[in-house]
Amino acid sequence: MSAPGSVRAEEGLLWTPEAGQWVATTTGRIASDGYGWMQAVHWVADGGRYRPRRAHGPAFGDTTVRIANELVRFSPCRPGVDHLAHRLGLSERTVQYHLQMLRQAGLLAYVQRGTRVRAEGRRASEFARIVPAAFDRCLGVRVVGSGVRRRPVGMAEAGRAEMAALGRKAVRSARRRRSRPGRRRARARCTPMGVTTPALSPAGNTRPPSEAKLGHGKTPTSTSTSTHGNGGRLNAVGHRFRLAAELVRRVGWLGRSSVPRIAWIVRHVADAGWTADEVLAWLHARGEADVVRRPSGLLATLLQGAETLLDTPQKRAMAVEDWRDSRAAGERRRRGWLPATNAPRSRAVRELVTTALVPRPRTDLSPALAAPPAPLDGRPLAPAHAALLRETARAEFMLGDSTLVRSAVRAWGSERAAEVYGEELVRRVIRLARTTALLTLAGPGAAS
């Protein structure tokens, strides 16, 4: 049985299963240049060495070679399906078919599947151009090294003529691509591009999109990471998205928020030139929230009017300095609360500390109070006895121990226990036992 990622020859045809269409599992080698890879593409196309196993769709031929010629232009090879369709005048489904055939023929391997990336939009799949191992065996190419990083160092005399013919075809196809009339010249572009879709909800389906949806689409917010020829500087929308992405990363309660939504919320402060530290300083000055139900709504409320109050860089710098000083003071207080890490040097002192830290059994003021008193058959308790019982039960409850009241409720019932310990205390103990199943009260007698 062959390995899952091996290239099998069935009736002289090349075929690579899906498990072998990755750089880590392919049996071929990465092409050192586009010229050598196009020789392998023409070798597969001219010899009819690959045939798709589906019952419909195009065959491996001239269109496949045209798409391969376009793939040579990309470094890294991360083309979008819609970009290839626009460049070559094909439908996106046709481009998908031919990319699939190039993978199944062992000429392409995935480096990374297309997916969505936070703050960067959608990414197309990245490929590695592969020369199949059958090509090297057929033409007698000698290689050195191991794995996909093998490199050719020579070839047998019998394969030189065929290799030269394949080289001439690769050169001619490259010339046709460069001199194709009537085609708009475009710069070789690779994703990631700043592509976002405002209609998509951040809480919707997160399944990775198909290849047809990845690549060089343009939407109204596609300028978030583009430069538009301004020397690599981000425009206003790019600053908003960069600030939003940093806030989502650094603010804990914004961790699951949508970057485009946060970019829209921080647009005023981003346009005013605020940095992430300045926004964090402003949020610290406004106060911390214990419970956050709508992070984006809370952020919009906290940032309302911020750009008008801190309208100069000097004011924002002072706010950042105060924020950092408060963080440093908090860290010093935290270190001050930590116990000393160095043990006493004196043996006698260590023995005293060890003796003091040994837990001792609980000693109650009155042995009669260790358990609930026996029922009094309806007779009222003495005032002093009732006051002592209530004081003891309340003190234990404040320390996290409700054993005395709970045992009284089980033994007498809630009405009799309320007469002895007070209605309020009994009600609190019963409510705590009913609503907090996972709470473990601290204290010596918490476990019952």
Secondary structure, DSSP 8 states (H G I E B T S, - for coil): ---TT--EEETTEEE--GGGSBTTT-SSEE-SSHHHHHHHHHHHHHHT-----SSSS--SSHHHHHHHHHHHT-SSB---HHHHHHHHT--HHHHHHHHHHHHHTTSEEEEE--EEETTTEEE--EEEEEE-HHHHHHHTEEEESSGGG-EEEEE-GGGHHHHHHHHHHHHHHHHHHHT-TT--------S---B--TTS-TTS------GGG-SS---TTTTSS--TTSTT---HHHHHHHHHHHHHHH-GGGTTS-HHHHHHHTHHHHHTT--HHHHHHHHHHH---S--S-HHHHHHHHTTTHHHHS-SHHHHHHHHHHHHHHHHHHHHHHHHHS---S--S-HHHHHHHHHHHS------S-GGGSS-----TT----HHHHHHHHHHHHHHHHTT--HHHHHHHHHH-HHHHHHHH-HHHHHHHHHHHHH-TT----STT---
